[in-house]
């Protein structure tokens, strides 16, 4: 235990800098909201941007892919930089870079300029996101305060994507697609200035070891190959030569990365961070849950707009029950129970409830009622994911040495980003294949144009439900893994949330709280 353990548990340094921790949380949460909503806000604006900039159908995916590749590929590097430079410095620099990249995207005059802006957004997001989460991890050490802080953070991480759909719909419909980029600038300025003024990072938490250059190169290339492989599979098929070569390259690079990390003195990703039973279970279950959720956002967006004829704004509002469920699950269920029950009893049931919500959506039809089917499904999905997300976010950064906080936080974001890329590609591919098969089998019975259009819509919905069945199975697996692997002790029973039994974290120099 550090000297700070004998004082107010909310104060992590003798300077009393953490007296501003709640103000700091407001600015960290604002930055997190900006990053999360940016993942969906641009999707709504994509058709308009594509037309204005003359981007071909074949290249439009790069507006999304450029961001995902840079973000997913550089997250571990970003987390290590935060540990090396200091989390506050990395956080503010990430915000400044993200704002500049957003301005570049807003004034883009060509497809190439747009792709470059999105890649820069992803790169600076990879610096910003782990710095934000690790700041929370080192600033909030009291059990109840930590629960509240991560409840707020988890609600934003879960619900920000749906907020992006609403905001993107408004900006695209009533202003211009360029505002989906410009809107990030005031977010970044307010969060950056506020963070610079109020955040006081605890002393002694930096990792000043030399940078593991081979680890940086291997992890970045391996994750980029993995994300691009799944993205390529969605557009060109699983048997495409480039798709297969990307997967092979990813396996080779990431396997080599693990070998290198086990041998170097100052690894980019200390293997103790992921071999801990709790954190390994969290990274895996969280990644699986995100695989199931990400494709769903896309399916429901298309279902509401194409099948039901909703406007972009109405579609955004249709997701509000899910946002409300996430906020309730995170702040009212997860945060209140996190200091009283084991994390597995929040994460396991949380993913299970989300799976029940997903199961309801397997009954989706062209004429399905929003109030009777989509509304209860969204509420269950939101409640379940919100309840599970919050302890996952908190426990994933608990029990790590301060010098590893950034890279442990980066692993949370990596599981989300890679899970999102895998989910979008995997579920979309299954949906497209099922849709094509359904239309091929039924189009011969359509004797008029309206009947042919109905077969097409039926095929689309059939494709969605086929993919949603897989999402149900994935969420069930996430629930099972959370129950099996996440084995942190009961709150207050031990000063450390290890669970691996290897004793690595027994000498953690800051007070931490078990669940």
LUMVO-990616 format. One record per residue (C-alpha): x, y, z. Coordinates in nm, 2 decimals, padded with zeros to 4 digits. Layout:
// LUMVO-990616
{node {X Y Z}}
...
// end
This chain:
// LUMVO-990616
{node {00.00 00.00 00.00}}
{node {00.12 00.35 -00.07}}
{node {00.14 00.63 00.18}}
{node {-00.19 00.77 00.03}}
{node {-00.38 00.46 00.16}}
{node {-00.38 00.60 00.51}}
{node {-00.54 00.93 00.40}}
{node {-00.86 01.01 00.22}}
{node {-00.89 00.72 -00.03}}
{node {-01.00 00.96 -00.30}}
{node {-00.67 01.15 -00.28}}
{node {-00.40 00.97 -00.47}}
{node {-00.12 01.22 -00.42}}
{node {00.01 01.43 -00.13}}
{node {-00.05 01.74 -00.33}}
{node {-00.43 01.68 -00.30}}
{node {-00.46 01.72 -00.67}}
{node {-00.74 01.46 -00.69}}
{node {-00.97 01.70 -00.50}}
{node {-01.07 01.79 -00.86}}
{node {-01.13 01.43 -00.96}}
{node {-01.51 01.48 -01.01}}
{node {-01.44 01.79 -01.23}}
{node {-01.18 01.59 -01.42}}
{node {-01.44 01.31 -01.47}}
{node {-01.67 01.56 -01.65}}
{node {-01.40 01.65 -01.90}}
{node {-01.29 01.29 -01.94}}
{node {-01.65 01.18 -02.00}}
{node {-01.70 01.45 -02.26}}
{node {-01.39 01.34 -02.45}}
{node {-01.51 00.98 -02.43}}
{node {-01.85 01.08 -02.57}}
{node {-01.68 01.26 -02.86}}
{node {-01.48 00.95 -02.95}}
{node {-01.77 00.70 -02.92}}
{node {-02.03 00.91 -03.10}}
{node {-01.78 00.97 -03.38}}
{node {-01.79 00.60 -03.46}}
{node {-02.16 00.62 -03.56}}
{node {-02.22 00.99 -03.64}}
{node {-02.02 00.97 -03.97}}
{node {-02.22 00.66 -04.08}}
{node {-02.54 00.86 -04.10}}
{node {-02.36 01.13 -04.30}}
{node {-02.18 00.89 -04.53}}
{node {-02.43 00.89 -04.82}}
{node {-02.43 01.27 -04.85}}
{node {-02.05 01.29 -04.81}}
{node {-02.00 01.02 -05.08}}
{node {-02.21 01.22 -05.33}}
{node {-02.04 01.55 -05.26}}
{node {-01.69 01.43 -05.28}}
{node {-01.75 01.19 -05.57}}
{node {-01.63 00.88 -05.37}}
{node {-01.71 00.55 -05.56}}
{node {-01.91 00.27 -05.41}}
{node {-01.60 00.06 -05.40}}
{node {-01.40 00.32 -05.20}}
{node {-01.67 00.45 -04.96}}
{node {-01.59 00.18 -04.71}}
{node {-01.25 00.35 -04.65}}
{node {-01.43 00.64 -04.47}}
{node {-01.50 00.38 -04.20}}
{node {-01.21 00.15 -04.25}}
{node {-00.93 00.42 -04.24}}
{node {-01.06 00.52 -03.89}}
{node {-01.09 00.16 -03.77}}
{node {-00.75 00.05 -03.89}}
{node {-00.56 00.35 -03.73}}
{node {-00.76 00.33 -03.41}}
{node {-00.75 -00.05 -03.36}}
{node {-00.39 -00.08 -03.48}}
{node {-00.24 00.19 -03.27}}
{node {-00.42 00.14 -02.94}}
{node {-00.15 -00.05 -02.76}}
{node {00.11 00.20 -02.88}}
{node {-00.12 00.48 -02.76}}
{node {-00.16 00.32 -02.42}}
{node {00.22 00.28 -02.38}}
{node {00.28 00.64 -02.48}}
{node {00.03 00.75 -02.21}}
{node {00.23 00.55 -01.96}}
{node {00.56 00.70 -02.08}}
{node {00.47 01.07 -02.14}}
{node {00.21 01.09 -01.86}}
{node {-00.17 01.04 -01.91}}
{node {-00.27 01.40 -01.88}}
{node {-00.03 01.51 -02.15}}
{node {-00.13 01.22 -02.38}}
{node {-00.50 01.30 -02.32}}
{node {-00.47 01.67 -02.40}}
{node {-00.25 01.60 -02.71}}
{node {-00.49 01.34 -02.83}}
{node {-00.78 01.58 -02.80}}
{node {-00.59 01.85 -02.99}}
{node {-00.50 01.61 -03.27}}
{node {-00.85 01.47 -03.29}}
{node {-00.99 01.83 -03.32}}
{node {-00.74 01.91 -03.60}}
{node {-00.82 01.59 -03.79}}
{node {-01.20 01.66 -03.75}}
{node {-01.15 02.01 -03.90}}
{node {-00.96 01.85 -04.19}}
{node {-01.24 01.61 -04.25}}
{node {-01.50 01.89 -04.24}}
{node {-01.32 02.09 -04.51}}
{node {-01.23 01.78 -04.72}}
{node {-01.26 01.84 -05.10}}
{node {-01.17 01.49 -05.22}}
{node {-01.21 01.13 -05.11}}
{node {-00.83 01.10 -05.04}}
{node {-00.85 01.40 -04.81}}
{node {-01.14 01.25 -04.63}}
{node {-00.97 00.91 -04.59}}
{node {-00.65 01.08 -04.45}}
{node {-00.86 01.28 -04.20}}
{node {-01.04 00.97 -04.08}}
{node {-00.70 00.79 -04.04}}
{node {-00.57 01.08 -03.83}}
{node {-00.88 01.08 -03.62}}
{node {-00.82 00.71 -03.55}}
{node {-00.46 00.77 -03.47}}
{node {-00.52 01.05 -03.22}}
{node {-00.82 00.85 -03.08}}
{node {-00.59 00.56 -03.01}}
{node {-00.38 00.80 -02.80}}
{node {-00.68 00.97 -02.63}}
{node {-00.90 00.67 -02.54}}
{node {-00.65 00.47 -02.32}}
{node {-00.53 00.79 -02.16}}
{node {-00.88 00.87 -02.06}}
{node {-00.96 00.53 -01.91}}
{node {-00.63 00.50 -01.73}}
{node {-00.67 00.85 -01.58}}
{node {-00.99 00.73 -01.42}}
{node {-00.82 00.42 -01.30}}
{node {-00.55 00.61 -01.11}}
{node {-00.76 00.90 -00.99}}
{node {-01.05 00.71 -00.84}}
{node {-00.93 00.46 -00.58}}
{node {-01.22 00.46 -00.32}}
{node {-01.46 00.17 -00.39}}
{node {-01.79 00.37 -00.39}}
{node {-01.64 00.67 -00.58}}
{node {-01.48 00.44 -00.84}}
{node {-01.82 00.26 -00.89}}
{node {-01.99 00.59 -00.96}}
{node {-01.72 00.72 -01.19}}
{node {-01.70 00.40 -01.39}}
{node {-02.08 00.39 -01.40}}
{node {-02.09 00.73 -01.57}}
{node {-01.80 00.63 -01.80}}
{node {-01.96 00.29 -01.89}}
{node {-02.29 00.46 -01.97}}
{node {-02.12 00.70 -02.21}}
{node {-01.91 00.42 -02.36}}
{node {-02.23 00.21 -02.42}}
{node {-02.48 00.48 -02.52}}
{node {-02.26 00.72 -02.71}}
{node {-02.30 00.53 -03.03}}
{node {-02.67 00.57 -03.03}}
{node {-02.64 00.94 -02.94}}
{node {-02.42 00.97 -03.25}}
{node {-02.70 00.83 -03.46}}
{node {-02.94 01.10 -03.33}}
{node {-02.69 01.39 -03.36}}
{node {-02.57 01.26 -03.70}}
{node {-02.94 01.25 -03.82}}
{node {-03.00 01.61 -03.71}}
{node {-02.68 01.75 -03.85}}
{node {-02.72 01.57 -04.19}}
{node {-03.09 01.65 -04.23}}
{node {-03.09 02.01 -04.11}}
{node {-02.74 02.14 -04.17}}
{node {-02.47 01.96 -04.37}}
{node {-02.27 01.64 -04.35}}
{node {-01.96 01.85 -04.28}}
{node {-02.10 01.94 -03.94}}
{node {-02.07 01.57 -03.83}}
{node {-01.69 01.65 -03.83}}
{node {-01.70 02.02 -03.71}}
{node {-01.91 01.92 -03.41}}
{node {-01.61 01.74 -03.26}}
{node {-01.41 02.07 -03.23}}
{node {-01.60 02.24 -02.95}}
{node {-01.61 01.90 -02.77}}
{node {-01.23 01.87 -02.79}}
{node {-01.16 02.23 -02.70}}
{node {-01.38 02.22 -02.38}}
{node {-01.25 01.88 -02.27}}
{node {-00.89 01.97 -02.35}}
{node {-00.89 02.31 -02.17}}
{node {-01.08 02.17 -01.88}}
{node {-00.85 01.87 -01.84}}
{node {-00.54 02.09 -01.86}}
{node {-00.67 02.30 -01.58}}
{node {-00.82 02.05 -01.34}}
{node {-00.64 01.71 -01.38}}
{node {-00.35 01.64 -01.14}}
{node {-00.20 01.31 -01.22}}
{node {-00.08 01.10 -00.92}}
{node {00.30 01.10 -00.90}}
{node {00.51 00.80 -00.95}}
{node {00.28 00.62 -01.20}}
{node {00.48 00.67 -01.52}}
{node {00.66 00.39 -01.70}}
{node {00.99 00.54 -01.81}}
{node {01.13 00.21 -01.96}}
{node {01.27 00.23 -02.31}}
{node {01.00 00.19 -02.58}}
{node {00.97 -00.16 -02.71}}
{node {01.00 -00.08 -03.08}}
{node {00.97 -00.45 -03.21}}
{node {00.66 -00.48 -03.00}}
{node {00.51 -00.16 -03.14}}
{node {00.57 -00.27 -03.50}}
{node {00.45 -00.63 -03.45}}
{node {00.13 -00.53 -03.26}}
{node {00.04 -00.25 -03.49}}
{node {00.09 -00.45 -03.81}}
{node {-00.08 -00.76 -03.66}}
{node {-00.39 -00.57 -03.54}}
{node {-00.41 -00.37 -03.87}}
{node {-00.39 -00.70 -04.06}}
{node {-00.66 -00.85 -03.84}}
{node {-00.90 -00.55 -03.87}}
{node {-00.84 -00.52 -04.25}}
{node {-00.89 -00.89 -04.30}}
{node {-01.24 -00.88 -04.15}}
{node {-01.32 -00.55 -04.34}}
{node {-01.20 -00.71 -04.66}}
{node {-01.41 -01.02 -04.59}}
{node {-01.72 -00.81 -04.57}}
{node {-01.66 -00.65 -04.91}}
{node {-01.48 -00.92 -05.11}}
{node {-01.57 -01.25 -04.94}}
{node {-01.39 -01.49 -04.70}}
{node {-01.22 -01.68 -04.98}}
{node {-01.06 -01.37 -05.14}}
{node {-00.68 -01.42 -05.16}}
{node {-00.61 -01.08 -04.99}}
{node {-00.85 -01.16 -04.71}}
{node {-00.69 -01.50 -04.64}}
{node {-00.34 -01.35 -04.66}}
{node {-00.44 -01.08 -04.41}}
{node {-00.56 -01.34 -04.16}}
{node {-00.24 -01.55 -04.20}}
{node {-00.02 -01.24 -04.16}}
{node {-00.22 -01.14 -03.85}}
{node {-00.17 -01.48 -03.68}}
{node {00.20 -01.48 -03.76}}
{node {00.26 -01.12 -03.65}}
{node {00.06 -01.14 -03.32}}
{node {00.21 -01.48 -03.23}}
{node {00.56 -01.34 -03.29}}
{node {00.45 -01.04 -03.08}}
{node {00.36 -01.26 -02.78}}
{node {00.70 -01.44 -02.81}}
{node {00.88 -01.11 -02.82}}
{node {00.69 -00.97 -02.52}}
{node {00.78 -01.27 -02.31}}
{node {01.15 -01.22 -02.37}}
{node {01.22 -00.84 -02.37}}
{node {01.29 -00.65 -02.05}}
{node {01.05 -00.37 -02.10}}
{node {00.76 -00.51 -02.31}}
{node {00.49 -00.30 -02.48}}
{node {00.23 -00.53 -02.34}}
{node {00.35 -00.70 -02.02}}
{node {00.20 -01.04 -02.04}}
{node {00.10 -01.02 -01.67}}
{node {-00.17 -00.77 -01.78}}
{node {-00.36 -01.02 -02.00}}
{node {-00.27 -01.35 -01.82}}
{node {-00.45 -01.23 -01.50}}
{node {-00.76 -01.45 -01.49}}
{node {-01.00 -01.15 -01.43}}
{node {-00.86 -00.92 -01.69}}
{node {-00.82 -01.20 -01.95}}
{node {-01.19 -01.29 -01.90}}
{node {-01.30 -00.93 -01.92}}
{node {-01.11 -00.86 -02.24}}
{node {-01.25 -01.18 -02.40}}
{node {-01.61 -01.14 -02.29}}
{node {-01.62 -00.77 -02.37}}
{node {-01.48 -00.83 -02.71}}
{node {-01.74 -01.10 -02.78}}
{node {-02.03 -00.88 -02.65}}
{node {-01.91 -00.59 -02.88}}
{node {-01.91 -00.84 -03.18}}
{node {-02.27 -00.91 -03.11}}
{node {-02.37 -00.55 -03.06}}
{node {-02.19 -00.36 -03.34}}
{node {-02.36 -00.54 -03.63}}
{node {-02.69 -00.49 -03.46}}
{node {-02.66 -00.11 -03.47}}
{node {-02.61 -00.13 -03.84}}
{node {-02.90 -00.38 -03.90}}
{node {-03.15 -00.18 -03.70}}
{node {-03.05 00.14 -03.87}}
{node {-03.11 -00.01 -04.21}}
{node {-03.43 -00.19 -04.09}}
{node {-03.58 00.14 -03.96}}
{node {-03.48 00.35 -04.25}}
{node {-03.52 00.11 -04.55}}
{node {-03.79 -00.13 -04.43}}
{node {-03.99 00.10 -04.20}}
{node {-03.92 00.43 -04.39}}
{node {-03.80 00.63 -04.09}}
{node {-03.60 00.95 -04.14}}
{node {-03.24 00.97 -04.01}}
{node {-03.37 01.18 -03.71}}
{node {-03.65 00.95 -03.63}}
{node {-03.41 00.65 -03.65}}
{node {-03.18 00.82 -03.40}}
{node {-03.47 00.88 -03.16}}
{node {-03.58 00.52 -03.20}}
{node {-03.25 00.41 -03.04}}
{node {-03.32 00.63 -02.73}}
{node {-03.47 00.34 -02.52}}
{node {-03.14 00.15 -02.57}}
{node {-02.95 00.46 -02.45}}
{node {-03.18 00.49 -02.15}}
{node {-03.14 00.13 -02.07}}
{node {-02.76 00.15 -02.08}}
{node {-02.75 00.46 -01.86}}
{node {-02.99 00.29 -01.61}}
{node {-02.80 -00.04 -01.61}}
{node {-02.46 00.13 -01.57}}
{node {-02.54 00.41 -01.32}}
{node {-02.83 00.26 -01.12}}
{node {-02.77 -00.12 -01.13}}
{node {-02.39 -00.17 -01.19}}
{node {-02.26 00.13 -00.99}}
{node {-02.49 00.05 -00.69}}
{node {-02.41 -00.32 -00.68}}
{node {-02.04 -00.31 -00.78}}
{node {-01.91 -00.26 -00.43}}
{node {-02.15 -00.53 -00.29}}
{node {-02.13 -00.83 -00.52}}
{node {-01.87 -01.00 -00.72}}
{node {-01.82 -00.86 -01.07}}
{node {-01.92 -01.19 -01.23}}
{node {-02.27 -01.16 -01.08}}
{node {-02.31 -00.83 -01.28}}
{node {-02.13 -00.92 -01.60}}
{node {-02.27 -01.27 -01.65}}
{node {-02.64 -01.18 -01.59}}
{node {-02.58 -00.85 -01.78}}
{node {-02.47 -01.02 -02.10}}
{node {-02.74 -01.28 -02.05}}
{node {-03.02 -01.01 -02.03}}
{node {-02.87 -00.85 -02.34}}
{node {-02.88 -01.19 -02.51}}
{node {-03.25 -01.22 -02.43}}
{node {-03.31 -00.88 -02.59}}
{node {-03.12 -01.00 -02.89}}
{node {-03.33 -01.32 -02.89}}
{node {-03.65 -01.11 -02.92}}
{node {-03.51 -00.95 -03.24}}
{node {-03.48 -01.29 -03.41}}
{node {-03.86 -01.26 -03.45}}
{node {-03.82 -00.94 -03.66}}
{node {-04.05 -00.93 -03.97}}
{node {-04.12 -00.66 -04.23}}
{node {-04.45 -00.56 -04.05}}
{node {-04.31 -00.59 -03.69}}
{node {-04.44 -00.33 -03.44}}
{node {-04.18 -00.10 -03.29}}
{node {-04.37 -00.08 -02.96}}
{node {-04.44 -00.45 -02.93}}
{node {-04.10 -00.59 -03.04}}
{node {-03.82 -00.34 -03.09}}
{node {-03.89 -00.13 -02.78}}
{node {-03.87 -00.42 -02.53}}
{node {-03.57 -00.57 -02.71}}
{node {-03.38 -00.24 -02.70}}
{node {-03.46 -00.18 -02.33}}
{node {-03.32 -00.53 -02.24}}
{node {-03.02 -00.49 -02.46}}
{node {-02.94 -00.15 -02.30}}
{node {-03.00 -00.27 -01.94}}
{node {-02.79 -00.58 -01.99}}
{node {-02.50 -00.41 -02.16}}
{node {-02.50 -00.12 -01.93}}
{node {-02.49 -00.34 -01.62}}
{node {-02.21 -00.56 -01.76}}
{node {-02.00 -00.27 -01.92}}
{node {-01.95 -00.08 -01.60}}
{node {-01.78 -00.34 -01.38}}
{node {-01.59 -00.46 -01.69}}
{node {-01.44 -00.11 -01.74}}
{node {-01.35 -00.08 -01.38}}
{node {-01.21 -00.43 -01.31}}
{node {-01.00 -00.43 -01.63}}
{node {-00.78 -00.16 -01.49}}
{node {-00.78 -00.27 -01.13}}
{node {-00.49 -00.44 -00.96}}
{node {-00.24 -00.33 -01.23}}
{node {00.07 -00.15 -01.14}}
{node {00.04 00.23 -01.21}}
{node {00.31 00.20 -01.48}}
{node {00.08 -00.05 -01.67}}
{node {-00.24 00.14 -01.63}}
{node {-00.23 00.29 -01.98}}
{node {-00.16 -00.04 -02.16}}
{node {-00.43 -00.22 -01.95}}
{node {-00.67 00.05 -02.05}}
{node {-00.56 00.02 -02.41}}
{node {-00.65 -00.35 -02.40}}
{node {-01.01 -00.26 -02.31}}
{node {-01.03 -00.03 -02.61}}
{node {-00.86 -00.29 -02.83}}
{node {-01.11 -00.56 -02.74}}
{node {-01.39 -00.31 -02.83}}
{node {-01.24 -00.19 -03.16}}
{node {-01.13 -00.53 -03.28}}
{node {-01.46 -00.67 -03.17}}
{node {-01.65 -00.40 -03.35}}
{node {-01.46 -00.47 -03.68}}
{node {-01.51 -00.84 -03.65}}
{node {-01.88 -00.81 -03.56}}
{node {-01.96 -00.57 -03.84}}
{node {-01.78 -00.79 -04.10}}
{node {-01.90 -01.13 -03.97}}
{node {-02.26 -01.04 -03.91}}
{node {-02.29 -00.84 -04.23}}
{node {-02.15 -01.13 -04.43}}
{node {-02.39 -01.37 -04.28}}
{node {-02.69 -01.13 -04.34}}
{node {-02.59 -01.07 -04.70}}
{node {-02.55 -01.44 -04.77}}
{node {-02.89 -01.53 -04.61}}
{node {-03.06 -01.24 -04.79}}
{node {-02.93 -01.35 -05.13}}
{node {-03.03 -01.71 -05.07}}
{node {-03.38 -01.61 -04.96}}
{node {-03.44 -01.38 -05.26}}
{node {-03.31 -01.65 -05.50}}
{node {-03.55 -01.90 -05.36}}
{node {-03.86 -01.68 -05.35}}
{node {-03.82 -01.42 -05.63}}
{node {-03.98 -01.66 -05.89}}
{node {-04.31 -01.65 -05.71}}
{node {-04.33 -01.27 -05.75}}
{node {-04.55 -01.19 -06.05}}
{node {-04.56 -00.81 -06.00}}
{node {-04.32 -00.53 -05.91}}
{node {-04.48 -00.47 -05.56}}
{node {-04.45 -00.85 -05.49}}
{node {-04.09 -00.84 -05.60}}
{node {-04.02 -00.54 -05.37}}
{node {-04.18 -00.73 -05.08}}
{node {-03.97 -01.04 -05.15}}
{node {-03.66 -00.81 -05.14}}
{node {-03.77 -00.66 -04.81}}
{node {-03.85 -01.00 -04.67}}
{node {-03.51 -01.12 -04.78}}
{node {-03.34 -00.83 -04.61}}
{node {-03.51 -00.90 -04.28}}
{node {-03.45 -01.27 -04.31}}
{node {-03.08 -01.19 -04.35}}
{node {-03.08 -00.97 -04.04}}
{node {-03.25 -01.24 -03.83}}
{node {-03.01 -01.51 -03.95}}
{node {-02.72 -01.29 -03.83}}
{node {-02.90 -01.19 -03.51}}
{node {-02.92 -01.57 -03.41}}
{node {-02.54 -01.58 -03.42}}
{node {-02.53 -01.26 -03.21}}
{node {-02.75 -01.44 -02.95}}
{node {-02.50 -01.73 -02.94}}
{node {-02.21 -01.48 -02.90}}
{node {-02.37 -01.30 -02.61}}
{node {-02.44 -01.63 -02.45}}
{node {-02.07 -01.72 -02.48}}
{node {-01.98 -01.38 -02.33}}
{node {-02.21 -01.44 -02.04}}
{node {-02.05 -01.79 -01.98}}
{node {-01.70 -01.66 -02.00}}
{node {-01.78 -01.38 -01.75}}
{node {-01.92 -01.63 -01.51}}
{node {-01.63 -01.87 -01.56}}
{node {-01.32 -01.65 -01.57}}
{node {-01.41 -01.33 -01.38}}
{node {-01.34 -01.45 -01.03}}
{node {-01.25 -01.13 -00.83}}
{node {-01.30 -01.16 -00.46}}
{node {-01.60 -01.01 -00.27}}
{node {-01.57 -00.64 -00.22}}
{node {-01.33 -00.54 00.06}}
{node {-01.20 -00.90 00.11}}
{node {-00.86 -00.82 -00.03}}
{node {-00.67 -00.51 -00.13}}
{node {-00.60 -00.64 -00.48}}
{node {-00.82 -00.76 -00.76}}
{node {-00.59 -01.03 -00.90}}
{node {-00.77 -01.36 -00.93}}
{node {-00.48 -01.51 -01.12}}
{node {-00.33 -01.66 -00.81}}
{node {00.02 -01.58 -00.94}}
{node {00.09 -01.31 -00.69}}
{node {00.22 -01.07 -00.95}}
{node {00.00 -00.79 -00.82}}
{node {00.06 -00.84 -00.45}}
{node {00.31 -00.56 -00.44}}
{node {00.10 -00.29 -00.62}}
{node {00.22 00.05 -00.49}}
{node {-00.12 00.22 -00.49}}
{node {-00.44 00.13 -00.31}}
{node {-00.68 -00.07 -00.53}}
{node {-01.02 -00.21 -00.46}}
{node {-01.15 -00.56 -00.52}}
{node {-01.50 -00.65 -00.63}}
// end
